[in-house]
Every structure is written in structure tokens, then in C-alpha cells.
Amino acid sequence: MQIHKEIDTSGLNCPLPILKAKKALADMDSGQLLKVVATDSGSLRDFQAFAKQTGNELLEQQTVGEQYIHILRRR
């Protein structure tokens, strides 16, 4: 999986990780992948809802220690 852009939103709480992801996706081309690293446990459901609402595809979510990693494909 080739990640085109990665953002670290560690330490930020809802809705900031989503807002930063939205801004990053706006600068990307269709089909490109964005990796978001977050520490807010609520980001798991937030990114699921965000993907449904925006049409961007949520490819993967994983928890590594205290980090939540989200991989999105730009619509």
C-alpha cells in the first residue's frame, strides 16, 4: 500500500483529526491514500462516519499501542 500523504493528529481531540484529514484530502488527487495517526479513541467511529458522509473510502483502521491509524482513499 503506497501512502501518498501522512498526517499526525496525536494529542488532538474530536473534531480536529477529522478537520485536518478533510483539509489534507482536499489537496490530494482522486485515488491517493492518506494515513492519519490519532490518539483520540473516538477517532475510530469518527473516521467511519466521515468516510460514509464524504464518499472517501476507509481502507483500514488499526490500533498500535495508544495510536489509532486510519487509511483513507480520496474519492
trRosetta pair geometry for C-beta under 8 A, 3 or more apart (Angstrom, degrees):
i j d omega theta_ij theta_ji phi_ij phi_ji
1 33 6.6 159 173 -142 97 177
1 59 7.6 155 -136 131 140 151
1 60 8.0 -41 -111 1 173 143
1 71 7.0 -1 163 -159 149 155
2 33 6.6 143 91 32 56 129
3 6 5.7 39 151 -60 135 97
3 33 5.1 -96 -120 101 49 113
3 34 7.5 77 -158 -132 86 13
3 35 4.7 -13 -139 -20 136 119
3 71 7.4 -102 -100 -128 100 104
4 28 6.3 113 102 -139 135 119
4 32 4.0 -44 25 -171 160 108
4 33 5.3 131 8 53 89 63
4 34 7.0 -46 62 -71 89 53
5 24 5.7 -177 125 180 140 115
5 27 7.8 105 -82 86 167 104
5 28 6.0 -120 6 -85 137 122
5 32 7.0 52 3 146 99 123
5 33 7.7 -180 34 97 66 51
5 34 5.2 -18 72 -114 96 76
5 35 7.3 -171 96 28 48 71
6 34 7.4 155 -92 -165 35 56
6 35 4.3 -15 -112 67 85 106
6 36 7.7 -178 -156 -76 57 29
6 37 7.1 32 -179 -12 99 102
7 20 5.6 -173 152 142 150 115
7 21 6.7 -162 55 -87 140 61
7 24 5.2 -124 -35 -63 138 155
7 34 7.1 -1 7 -174 101 102
7 35 7.5 170 26 88 56 59
7 36 5.5 -9 65 -114 93 70
7 37 7.3 -158 97 27 48 75
8 37 4.8 -15 -118 62 67 114
9 12 4.5 -74 176 44 87 125
9 16 6.3 168 -162 118 118 94
9 17 3.9 132 122 -107 161 84
9 20 5.4 168 -89 54 119 147
9 21 7.7 -56 -37 -43 143 88
9 36 6.2 2 6 -172 117 95
9 37 6.6 168 30 82 66 56
9 38 4.8 -10 75 -99 106 79
9 39 7.7 -148 103 11 69 73
9 40 7.7 -46 119 7 110 107
9 43 7.8 145 87 -104 130 148
10 37 6.1 -18 -48 121 92 100
10 38 6.8 176 -80 -144 46 26
10 39 4.7 65 -142 -21 68 114
10 67 7.0 -44 -96 -111 106 98
11 39 6.0 42 -43 37 36 135
12 16 3.9 -103 173 93 123 134
12 17 5.5 152 94 -53 115 76
12 20 7.4 74 90 -8 167 137
12 38 7.2 -80 64 -137 89 87
12 39 7.7 117 37 41 53 90
12 40 6.7 -66 95 -29 56 122
13 16 6.4 73 67 23 39 109
13 17 8.0 -69 175 -11 10 97
13 40 5.0 133 -122 -101 54 132
13 42 7.5 50 -160 43 79 125
14 17 6.9 -47 -90 29 52 96
14 18 6.9 35 -137 0 74 113
14 40 5.9 169 -33 161 76 155
14 42 5.1 -58 -33 98 131 134
14 43 7.1 -170 -70 -75 91 65
14 46 5.7 -161 -108 -86 116 150
15 18 4.9 -56 -174 47 81 116
15 19 5.5 84 126 -28 92 102
15 46 7.4 180 -125 -152 67 137
16 19 5.5 -56 -139 38 34 111
16 20 6.1 31 163 -17 69 106
17 20 5.9 -58 -146 39 29 109
17 21 6.3 30 154 -20 64 108
17 36 6.2 104 -176 173 102 129
17 38 4.5 18 -117 -105 152 128
17 40 6.1 -147 -12 33 136 126
17 43 5.1 -14 76 -112 159 122
17 46 7.0 100 76 99 113 144
17 47 7.8 -59 121 -63 118 100
18 21 5.7 -56 -147 38 30 112
18 22 6.2 34 153 -23 65 105
18 43 7.8 -171 -49 -130 82 82
18 46 5.5 -111 -59 159 120 119
18 47 7.1 -163 -94 -83 88 62
18 50 5.3 -162 -136 -86 110 141
19 22 5.6 -50 -147 33 31 114
19 23 6.5 31 154 -17 63 105
20 23 5.7 -53 -149 36 32 112
20 24 6.3 32 152 -19 65 106
20 36 7.6 134 94 -131 103 114
21 24 5.7 -55 -146 38 32 111
21 25 6.2 32 156 -20 66 107
21 34 6.5 126 -151 132 86 143
21 36 5.1 -25 -91 -83 114 144
21 47 7.4 58 18 -112 176 98
21 50 7.1 60 88 154 137 159
21 70 7.6 -24 -106 90 147 132
21 72 6.8 87 -173 14 122 151
22 25 5.9 -55 -146 36 27 110
22 26 6.6 36 152 -28 61 104
22 50 7.6 -122 -66 -160 96 124
22 54 7.5 -157 -113 -94 93 154
23 26 5.8 -51 -154 24 31 116
23 27 7.3 18 153 -10 60 105
24 27 6.2 -67 -162 38 35 104
24 28 6.7 31 147 -25 68 114
24 34 5.6 125 117 -136 123 136
24 36 7.9 168 47 -83 150 98
25 28 5.5 -63 -149 31 39 116
25 34 5.8 -81 -80 -26 80 156
25 54 7.9 68 106 152 161 151
25 56 6.2 -54 -144 -93 153 151
25 72 6.8 -51 -88 109 123 135
25 74 5.3 165 -155 -107 91 97
28 32 4.4 -131 177 71 115 134
28 34 6.4 -125 -33 -60 164 108
28 74 4.7 -156 102 -62 119 155
29 32 5.0 94 61 -21 73 120
29 74 6.7 132 94 84 33 148
30 74 5.6 -136 -123 112 32 102
30 75 6.4 -41 -131 121 89 33
31 73 6.4 -18 -148 -175 32 102
31 74 6.3 -35 25 67 22 89
32 73 7.4 160 81 -152 28 61
32 74 4.9 17 54 18 76 125
33 59 7.2 -32 -128 12 110 147
33 71 6.0 -8 -169 -171 110 95
33 72 7.0 153 -154 79 58 44
33 73 5.6 -33 -96 -97 71 66
33 74 7.6 -132 -73 -4 23 82
34 71 7.3 158 80 -155 48 47
34 72 4.7 -14 59 61 99 96
34 73 7.9 178 18 -86 76 20
34 74 6.7 87 -16 -51 107 90
35 69 6.6 -16 -167 -167 95 96
35 70 7.3 151 -157 80 46 51
35 71 5.6 -16 -101 -101 71 74
36 43 7.7 -143 122 179 122 135
36 47 7.2 -179 65 -101 140 138
36 69 7.3 154 80 -156 53 46
36 70 4.4 -12 58 60 103 102
36 71 7.9 -169 20 -75 72 29
36 72 7.0 29 -6 -1 111 109
37 67 5.5 -21 -165 -167 94 122
37 68 7.6 141 -160 73 45 48
37 69 5.7 -14 -104 -103 67 75
38 43 4.1 65 104 -24 157 175
38 67 7.0 132 69 -161 37 68
38 68 4.7 -31 71 65 91 98
38 69 7.8 174 25 -80 71 29
38 70 6.9 19 5 -1 114 110
39 66 5.8 21 -140 139 95 94
39 67 6.1 -51 -89 -106 69 57
39 68 7.0 159 -99 14 18 88
40 43 4.6 105 81 -30 92 101
40 46 7.7 13 107 11 121 143
40 68 7.2 -75 65 30 50 133
41 44 6.6 -23 176 0 54 108
41 68 6.8 142 -113 -44 39 139
42 45 6.3 -57 -168 45 59 97
42 46 5.6 62 137 -28 81 113
43 46 5.0 -59 -135 44 37 118
43 47 5.8 35 167 -21 74 105
43 68 5.1 156 74 88 119 144
43 70 6.8 -119 148 -32 111 132
44 47 6.7 -62 -153 33 17 101
44 48 7.0 16 149 -16 56 108
44 61 6.0 102 -135 177 80 146
44 63 7.9 -23 -81 -66 124 104
44 68 5.9 -111 -62 -154 82 143
45 48 5.4 -53 -150 34 40 115
45 49 6.3 36 154 -16 70 105
46 49 6.0 -60 -153 39 30 107
46 50 6.1 33 151 -23 66 110
47 50 5.2 -47 -138 37 37 118
47 51 6.3 43 159 -24 65 101
47 58 5.9 124 142 -114 98 130
47 61 6.7 154 80 -94 134 122
47 70 4.6 -112 -149 -131 171 153
47 72 7.3 -128 -167 -66 113 114
48 51 6.1 -53 -153 31 27 110
48 52 6.8 24 151 -15 61 106
48 58 6.2 -79 -106 14 50 172
48 61 7.7 -42 -61 -41 90 151
49 52 5.8 -57 -152 37 34 110
49 53 6.2 26 156 -16 68 112
50 53 5.9 -62 -145 40 27 108
50 54 6.0 -2 167 2 66 118
50 56 7.4 -18 131 53 87 115
50 58 7.9 107 75 -66 86 118
51 54 6.5 -71 -135 48 21 93
51 55 7.9 -122 178 59 53 6
51 56 5.3 -98 -129 81 68 77
51 57 6.4 54 -159 -146 117 15
51 58 3.8 -80 -68 -30 162 104
51 72 6.6 -154 -94 -123 103 105
54 75 7.0 -165 135 -4 84 133
55 75 4.4 39 117 -86 98 162
56 72 5.1 24 148 -178 123 115
56 73 6.5 175 -174 77 77 50
56 74 6.0 -37 -126 -123 105 32
56 75 4.9 -111 -87 -26 54 94
57 72 6.7 146 78 -161 49 61
57 73 4.2 -5 59 51 106 105
57 75 7.0 127 -15 -77 78 76
58 61 6.8 3 170 -42 114 101
58 70 6.8 -52 -144 -166 98 99
58 71 7.5 111 -166 78 53 56
58 72 5.8 -32 -101 -103 54 76
59 71 4.5 -55 65 102 106 105
59 72 6.8 173 7 -105 87 19
59 73 5.6 82 -42 -24 115 100
60 69 7.5 -11 116 113 99 94
60 70 7.4 165 90 -153 60 36
60 71 4.2 25 49 35 96 117
61 68 7.0 -7 -168 -177 94 92
61 69 7.0 159 -154 84 45 57
61 70 5.4 -3 -105 -104 81 70
61 71 7.6 -146 -66 21 43 72
62 68 7.6 170 87 -155 38 51
62 69 4.9 -11 60 57 85 105
63 67 7.2 158 -157 85 52 49
63 68 5.6 -23 -103 -103 72 68
63 69 7.6 -177 -85 17 23 78
64 67 5.0 -17 67 66 86 101
64 69 6.1 29 5 -14 111 119
